Amino acid sequence: FLTTKNRPTPELQNRKWICDLVFLVDITNHLNSHNKTLQGKDLIILDLLARVKAFQLQAKKTPFFPRMAEHFLSDVHACEKEFLTFLTPFDVNTEEVAEHLKMEIIKLQCYDAFHGKFKLSTPLEFWRSVAATGTYPAPVRDSLQIATLFGSTYPCEQLFS
């Protein structure tokens, strides 16, 4: 087609260039698919981190994305203990919990009624129910801060659409 229009296309004759183009198309398609899983209603940062970790494992420790591994994932790993306290407050090792949370998490872990509530709800619903009681203010505050981190631009996009 381009030849009939007198448009030279030497790139299409170059096998290496074609291979690079095919790779770029494949990787762009893969990233687009991954990006779509990171969008949507009711996704919190922890949902997105789980998907990014799965992507990281699937991509064999991100060899094609060294900047992502270097910057984003190092930030994620730095916050991982805080996220675990939010996700699994009854399984978290209290020795690894931040000092300002330690005593309240220990007390929470000893309270069977909350343990039962946790098993029957999502982490977000659980922390809302704990907040409603007015007990354990430090872990409630930290958990709600984690829950309100914007995982995606979805809430902002919905506001303006």
N, C-alpha and C positions, 0 to 999 in steps of 0.2 A: 504494500500500500504506500509506504513512504517513498519507495523508489519511483513509483508512478507519479508522485507529486514533486519529484526532483528534490527530495530531502535526503541528503546523505546520512547514513546511520552506521558509521564504522564500529560503534559499540556492539551492535548486533552481530558483527562478524568476529568479535573477540570472545573466545571461549571462557577466559578467566572472568571477564566482565559479566558474562551471562551467569556464571556460577555464583559470583558475588550477588547479583540481582536476585537469583533464586533463593539464596540464603537470606537476604534481606526481606524478601516477601514472606518466607517461612517464619522468620523470627518476629516480624511485625504482626503476622496473623496470630502467632502464639501469645505475644504480649497483649494484643487486642482481646483475645479470649480471656486471658488472665485479668485484664483490666475490668472487663464486664462483670466478673465475679466479685469485684471489690466495690460495686455500686449497688445501691438499693436501699429500700426503707428498713429501718430498725437495725441496721448494722452498727455495731459499736467497734471501737478500736481493737478489741480482743478477737472479734470474729475475723477482722482483716489480718491481724497478725498470724492467726492460725493458717489462713490461706496463703500468706506470704511465706510462712515456714514450709508449707507443703510445696509451694512453687520452688523454694530454695532446694529442697530435697530432690524434687523432680529434675531440676536443672543442674544437679550434681554440684551443689555448693556454689552456684552462680559463677561459673568460669567465664561466661559471656557478659557478665554484669559486675565487673570488679568495683565500680563506683558505688553501686547499690550495696554491695557487701560491705564496703569500707565505711560508708556513712550511715545509711538507714539502718542496717541490721545491727551495727554496733550500738546505736541508740536504743533499739528494741531490746537487745540483750541487757543493757544497763537497767532497764525498767522491768525486766522479767519477774523479779521477786515480788515487786509491788503488784504486778498483774496476777501472780499466783495467789497472793493473799486475797485478792478480789474473787478469783475464780474458785479457789478451793480453801476457804478459811478453816475448815476442819481437818484438812490434811497437811497444811503448811507446817513446816518445822519452825517452831516459835523462836528458835535460836537464830534463824535467818531473817526474821521479821524486823522491820525498823524499830528502833528503841521506843519511840513514842507510841507504838501500837502494841508492843509486846504484852503488857499486862491485860489489856482489854481483849486481845485475841485469845489469850489463855483462858480468861473467864468465859468468853463466848464458846470456846471449844468444850468447856465443861457443862454447858447448859443444853440439856437434851432436847428441850422443846425447839430451840433454834436449829439444832442438828436435823430434826425431823422436817422442819420447814424447808431447810436447804435442799434436802433430797427431793422434795416435791415441787420445787420451783426453779426458775432460771436464776443465775447469780444476780441479775438486775432486780428481779422481783424479790429475791431474798433480802438484799440490802435495803430496798424500799420498806419492807416489813420491819426490819431492825430499826430503821430510821424512825418509823412511826411510833416505836416504843420509847424513844428518847434515851435508850441505853447505848453504850459503846460509841460515843460521839467521834472519837478519833478514827477508828476503822470505817465508820459510816461516811465521814467526811472524805477520807482518802478514796474510798470505793466509788462515791458519787463523782469525785473528780475524774477518776479513771473512766467511768461510764459516760461522762460528758465530753471526753476527748472526741473530736470529730474524726471519725474513721474515714469518711469520704465527704465529697462536696454535695452529696445528695440533699441534706437538709437545706443548704443554702440555695441550691438549684430549685427546690420546691418552693422556697420562699418567693423567688422572683418569677416563677412560671405560672 
